[in-house]
Amino acid sequence: MRAYIGGHQAVSVNDFIELALGTPVELWLGEEGETSEEQAARLDAARDILADNPELPDDVARIAAEVIEVHAPGLFNVVPLPRPAGRRRASRKGAAA
């Protein structure tokens, strides 16, 4: 099955994230081995995007909440454990033999 978002085909999880955010994930998280100059340029670009789109953090939080809600049963597969049968220790009170 193919998934399209706004006319773009999403093939991977990163594609979905990038299409939902409108920016590549690497812009926000960085890349392994980037130089300090590359990091500074990336952070400057991120600041510009946030200045132009002040609603972006709220949109990201909303999208994350929707994803968690949809996948909650699998993410939080919590099953109550049965309680062990009650065993009581013999009382140590009383007369010594």
Backbone as ProteinMPNN parsed JSONL, in Angstrom:
{"seq_chain_A": "MRAYIGGHQAVSVNDFIELALGTPVELWLGEEGETSEEQAARLDAARDILADNPELPDDVARIAAEVIEVHAPGLFNVVPLPRPAGRRRASRKGAAA", "coords_chain_A": {"N_chain_A": [[0.834, -1.157, 0.0], [0.51, 2.248, -0.751], [1.376, 5.394, 0.618], [0.348, 8.708, 0.611], [1.038, 12.087, 1.189], [-0.166, 15.17, 0.882], [0.282, 14.983, -1.887], [2.809, 13.939, -2.021], [4.747, 11.014, -1.889], [5.092, 9.001, 0.916], [7.545, 6.988, 2.078], [9.063, 6.014, 4.155], [9.368, 6.093, 7.776], [10.731, 8.417, 8.447], [10.119, 9.946, 6.195], [7.375, 10.434, 6.606], [7.539, 11.974, 8.946], [9.07, 14.15, 8.064], [7.372, 15.202, 6.079], [5.187, 15.856, 7.656], [6.27, 17.779, 9.39], [7.346, 19.557, 7.612], [9.954, 20.058, 7.313], [13.269, 18.646, 7.165], [14.136, 16.026, 9.456], [16.744, 15.974, 10.357], [17.454, 18.633, 10.497], [16.576, 19.49, 12.971], [17.582, 17.638, 14.769], [20.21, 17.248, 14.119], [23.222, 15.866, 12.657], [25.292, 12.987, 12.793], [28.689, 13.526, 13.403], [28.819, 16.147, 12.458], [30.337, 19.321, 11.854], [31.34, 22.089, 13.981], [30.773, 24.449, 12.649], [28.882, 23.594, 10.771], [26.882, 22.824, 12.53], [26.255, 25.292, 13.717], [25.244, 26.668, 11.478], [23.043, 25.06, 10.904], [21.497, 25.384, 13.237], [20.995, 28.128, 13.056], [19.393, 28.179, 10.77], [17.243, 26.691, 11.739], [16.312, 28.427, 13.756], [15.459, 30.561, 12.152], [13.363, 29.321, 10.759], [11.616, 28.759, 12.874], [11.053, 31.375, 13.663], [9.651, 32.288, 11.457], [7.523, 30.551, 11.515], [5.798, 30.426, 14.034], [3.92, 28.72, 15.113], [4.787, 26.173, 14.774], [6.07, 24.516, 16.883], [3.77, 23.887, 18.437], [2.256, 22.527, 16.546], [3.888, 20.301, 16.109], [3.81, 19.086, 18.64], [1.088, 18.457, 18.726], [0.882, 16.637, 16.583], [2.568, 14.604, 17.523], [1.117, 13.819, 19.806], [-1.195, 12.826, 18.584], [-0.144, 10.646, 17.17], [0.784, 9.067, 19.283], [-1.656, 8.542, 20.525], [-2.979, 7.011, 18.573], [-1.297, 4.788, 18.419], [-1.166, 3.882, 20.998], [-2.148, 1.451, 22.281], [-0.222, -0.485, 21.48], [2.156, 0.76, 22.234], [1.936, 1.099, 24.948], [1.596, -1.466, 26.155], [0.381, -2.694, 28.603], [-0.056, -5.09, 30.977], [-1.851, -6.281, 33.655], [-0.225, -7.963, 36.279], [-0.755, -11.163, 37.734], [-1.51, -11.504, 41.191], [0.613, -13.069, 43.54], [-0.197, -16.115, 45.254], [-1.362, -15.753, 48.522], [0.878, -16.189, 51.083], [1.565, -16.897, 54.369], [3.94, -16.312, 56.836], [4.973, -18.393, 59.474], [4.253, -17.48, 62.774], [6.681, -16.089, 64.929], [6.409, -15.661, 67.505], [5.894, -16.579, 70.883], [6.319, -19.395, 73.133], [9.544, -20.706, 73.772], [10.924, -23.803, 72.695]], "CA_chain_A": [[0.0, 0.0, 0.0], [1.283, 3.481, -0.826], [0.834, 6.49, 1.421], [0.654, 10.017, 0.057], [0.699, 13.237, 2.026], [-0.059, 16.378, 0.064], [0.817, 14.666, -3.199], [4.148, 13.352, -1.896], [4.71, 9.651, -1.37], [5.892, 8.742, 2.12], [8.015, 5.616, 2.004], [9.625, 5.61, 5.439], [8.924, 6.862, 8.939], [11.318, 9.75, 8.315], [9.342, 10.676, 5.193], [6.161, 10.907, 7.266], [7.909, 13.044, 9.874], [9.489, 15.304, 7.28], [6.196, 15.785, 5.448], [4.346, 16.444, 8.705], [6.935, 18.977, 9.906], [7.699, 20.469, 6.537], [11.414, 20.202, 7.332], [13.926, 17.367, 7.455], [14.379, 15.744, 10.867], [18.143, 16.294, 10.648], [17.562, 20.046, 10.828], [16.31, 19.672, 14.4], [18.366, 16.705, 15.585], [21.609, 17.247, 13.72], [23.738, 14.643, 12.057], [26.518, 12.501, 13.427], [29.926, 13.98, 12.785], [28.774, 17.491, 11.893], [31.321, 20.237, 12.427], [30.716, 23.176, 14.745], [30.248, 25.402, 11.666], [27.647, 23.009, 10.245], [25.885, 22.897, 13.604], [25.839, 26.692, 13.845], [24.406, 26.981, 10.32], [21.791, 24.32, 11.073], [20.722, 26.033, 14.296], [20.523, 29.408, 12.513], [18.266, 27.874, 9.882], [16.116, 26.282, 12.592], [15.784, 29.646, 14.382], [14.716, 31.303, 11.116], [12.11, 28.605, 10.498], [10.731, 28.985, 14.024], [10.613, 32.773, 13.634], [8.651, 32.409, 10.392], [6.41, 29.636, 11.803], [5.739, 30.289, 15.495], [2.993, 27.655, 15.497], [5.41, 24.877, 14.509], [6.184, 23.645, 18.067], [2.442, 23.389, 18.808], [1.876, 21.523, 15.549], [4.68, 19.094, 16.367], [3.247, 18.456, 19.844], [-0.215, 17.885, 18.347], [1.131, 15.454, 15.754], [3.102, 13.562, 18.405], [0.015, 13.327, 20.634], [-2.067, 12.018, 17.733], [0.543, 9.381, 16.893], [0.759, 8.281, 20.521], [-3.034, 8.091, 20.741], [-3.282, 5.948, 17.61], [-0.478, 3.615, 18.681], [-1.075, 3.666, 22.45], [-2.249, 0.056, 22.725], [1.044, -1.174, 21.276], [3.232, 1.429, 22.973], [1.737, 0.923, 26.38], [0.989, -2.779, 26.297], [0.5, -2.983, 30.02], [-0.938, -6.172, 31.407], [-1.687, -6.472, 35.099], [0.313, -9.26, 36.67], [-1.54, -11.774, 38.805], [-0.869, -11.46, 42.512], [0.949, -14.414, 44.013], [-1.066, -16.62, 46.32], [-0.913, -15.242, 49.817], [1.505, -17.126, 52.005], [1.921, -16.235, 55.612], [4.986, -16.982, 57.595], [4.567, -18.8, 60.828], [4.601, -16.475, 63.773], [7.813, -16.452, 65.765], [6.103, -15.33, 68.888], [5.465, -17.719, 71.674], [7.294, -19.993, 74.048], [10.632, -21.467, 73.153], [10.777, -25.207, 72.98]], "C_chain_A": [[0.897, 1.244, 0.0], [0.579, 4.562, -0.008], [1.298, 7.811, 0.812], [0.198, 11.092, 1.031], [0.924, 14.472, 1.168], [0.556, 16.125, -1.289], [2.209, 14.062, -3.183], [4.022, 11.952, -1.304], [5.645, 9.524, -0.173], [6.254, 7.265, 2.128], [8.503, 5.115, 3.359], [9.039, 6.457, 6.564], [9.472, 8.287, 8.846], [10.603, 10.59, 7.263], [8.072, 11.243, 5.81], [6.469, 12.093, 8.18], [8.264, 14.306, 9.099], [8.297, 15.987, 6.619], [5.274, 16.428, 6.477], [4.947, 17.75, 9.214], [7.161, 20.027, 8.82], [9.188, 20.747, 6.482], [12.029, 18.831, 7.58], [14.212, 17.23, 8.952], [15.793, 16.154, 11.259], [18.327, 17.773, 10.996], [17.423, 20.261, 12.326], [17.219, 18.81, 15.267], [19.848, 16.723, 15.271], [21.993, 15.921, 13.094], [25.039, 14.267, 12.744], [27.721, 13.022, 12.656], [29.873, 15.368, 12.192], [29.779, 18.399, 12.608], [30.59, 21.331, 13.204], [30.148, 24.236, 13.801], [28.935, 24.894, 11.079], [26.538, 23.08, 11.285], [25.37, 24.323, 13.752], [24.916, 27.087, 12.693], [23.04, 26.3, 10.446], [20.909, 24.991, 12.115], [20.211, 27.403, 13.851], [19.315, 29.192, 11.609], [17.036, 27.48, 10.697], [15.488, 27.494, 13.271], [14.963, 30.466, 13.382], [13.368, 30.647, 10.834], [11.129, 28.821, 11.642], [10.223, 30.42, 14.063], [9.523, 32.982, 12.588], [7.403, 31.585, 10.673], [6.278, 29.427, 13.312], [4.798, 29.185, 15.979], [3.606, 26.258, 15.334], [5.568, 24.005, 15.757], [4.834, 23.076, 18.516], [1.963, 22.321, 17.832], [2.611, 20.209, 15.786], [4.132, 18.352, 17.586], [1.904, 17.802, 19.535], [-0.031, 16.609, 17.542], [1.641, 14.305, 16.62], [2.004, 12.976, 19.277], [-0.924, 12.452, 19.827], [-1.438, 10.659, 17.437], [0.52, 8.486, 18.126], [-0.638, 7.728, 20.767], [-3.383, 6.917, 19.825], [-2.55, 4.657, 17.97], [-0.367, 3.259, 20.155], [-1.209, 2.205, 22.854], [-0.937, -0.713, 22.56], [2.189, -0.569, 22.071], [3.159, 1.151, 24.461], [1.021, -0.39, 26.64], [1.184, -3.252, 27.737], [-0.536, -4.035, 30.392], [-0.757, -6.334, 32.907], [-1.193, -7.872, 35.411], [-0.553, -9.853, 37.78], [-0.772, -11.697, 40.118], [-0.548, -12.875, 42.952], [0.001, -14.81, 45.146], [-0.499, -16.18, 47.66], [-0.349, -16.348, 50.686], [1.871, -16.347, 53.25], [2.994, -17.043, 56.304], [4.448, -17.327, 58.975], [5.053, -17.745, 61.816], [5.743, -16.969, 64.628], [7.582, -16.106, 67.22], [5.723, -16.594, 69.629], [6.597, -18.293, 72.52], [8.343, -20.752, 73.261], [10.518, -22.922, 73.548], [11.774, -25.759, 73.929]], "O_chain_A": [[1.923, 1.274, 0.679], [-0.649, 4.626, 0.045], [2.482, 8.004, 0.536], [-0.883, 11.011, 1.614], [2.05, 14.781, 0.778], [1.288, 16.974, -1.798], [2.736, 13.707, -4.237], [3.286, 11.736, -0.342], [6.82, 9.886, -0.236], [5.38, 6.4, 2.177], [8.372, 3.932, 3.674], [8.307, 7.416, 6.321], [8.759, 9.249, 9.132], [10.488, 11.806, 7.413], [7.727, 12.4, 5.571], [5.747, 13.089, 8.184], [7.812, 15.4, 9.438], [8.217, 17.215, 6.599], [4.644, 17.446, 6.189], [4.224, 18.719, 9.445], [7.164, 21.229, 9.088], [9.638, 21.578, 5.694], [11.378, 17.952, 8.145], [14.498, 18.219, 9.626], [16.015, 16.629, 12.372], [19.262, 18.124, 11.715], [18.089, 21.129, 12.89], [17.585, 19.207, 16.373], [20.658, 16.26, 16.073], [21.194, 14.987, 13.016], [25.785, 15.126, 13.213], [27.766, 12.968, 11.428], [30.798, 15.753, 11.477], [30.029, 18.256, 13.805], [29.373, 21.477, 13.095], [29.137, 24.86, 14.123], [27.988, 25.662, 10.908], [25.387, 23.363, 10.954], [24.166, 24.533, 13.899], [23.913, 27.767, 12.91], [22.01, 26.896, 10.132], [19.707, 25.149, 11.903], [19.108, 27.8, 14.228], [18.336, 29.934, 11.678], [15.919, 27.888, 10.379], [14.264, 27.587, 13.355], [13.905, 30.997, 13.722], [12.355, 31.331, 10.686], [9.941, 29.04, 11.408], [9.081, 30.659, 14.456], [8.587, 33.753, 12.8], [6.335, 31.878, 10.134], [6.614, 28.355, 13.815], [4.877, 28.765, 17.133], [2.989, 25.267, 15.723], [5.223, 22.825, 15.696], [4.755, 21.918, 18.928], [1.343, 21.335, 18.231], [2.024, 19.133, 15.676], [4.006, 17.128, 17.564], [1.615, 16.712, 20.03], [-0.71, 15.612, 17.787], [1.2, 13.166, 16.469], [1.957, 11.761, 19.473], [-1.405, 11.437, 20.33], [-2.125, 9.638, 17.452], [0.265, 7.286, 18.023], [-0.789, 6.575, 21.172], [-4.008, 5.949, 20.257], [-3.106, 3.566, 17.846], [0.449, 2.414, 20.523], [-0.445, 1.747, 23.704], [-0.584, -1.514, 23.425], [3.084, -1.28, 22.529], [4.175, 0.99, 25.138], [-0.036, -0.417, 27.27], [2.035, -4.091, 28.031], [-1.731, -3.873, 30.147], [0.365, -6.505, 33.383], [-1.695, -8.852, 34.862], [-1.028, -9.132, 38.659], [0.453, -11.811, 40.148], [-1.355, -13.785, 42.756], [-0.52, -13.97, 45.881], [0.71, -16.236, 47.885], [-1.033, -17.327, 50.985], [2.429, -15.253, 53.169], [2.96, -18.272, 56.35], [3.595, -16.641, 59.538], [6.147, -17.199, 61.676], [5.776, -18.138, 65.013], [8.474, -16.249, 68.057], [5.275, -17.567, 69.023], [7.688, -17.728, 72.595], [8.06, -21.355, 72.226], [10.052, -23.23, 74.645], [11.737, -26.949, 74.24]]}, "name": "protein", "num_of_chains": 1, "seq": "MRAYIGGHQAVSVNDFIELALGTPVELWLGEEGETSEEQAARLDAARDILADNPELPDDVARIAAEVIEVHAPGLFNVVPLPRPAGRRRASRKGAAA"}
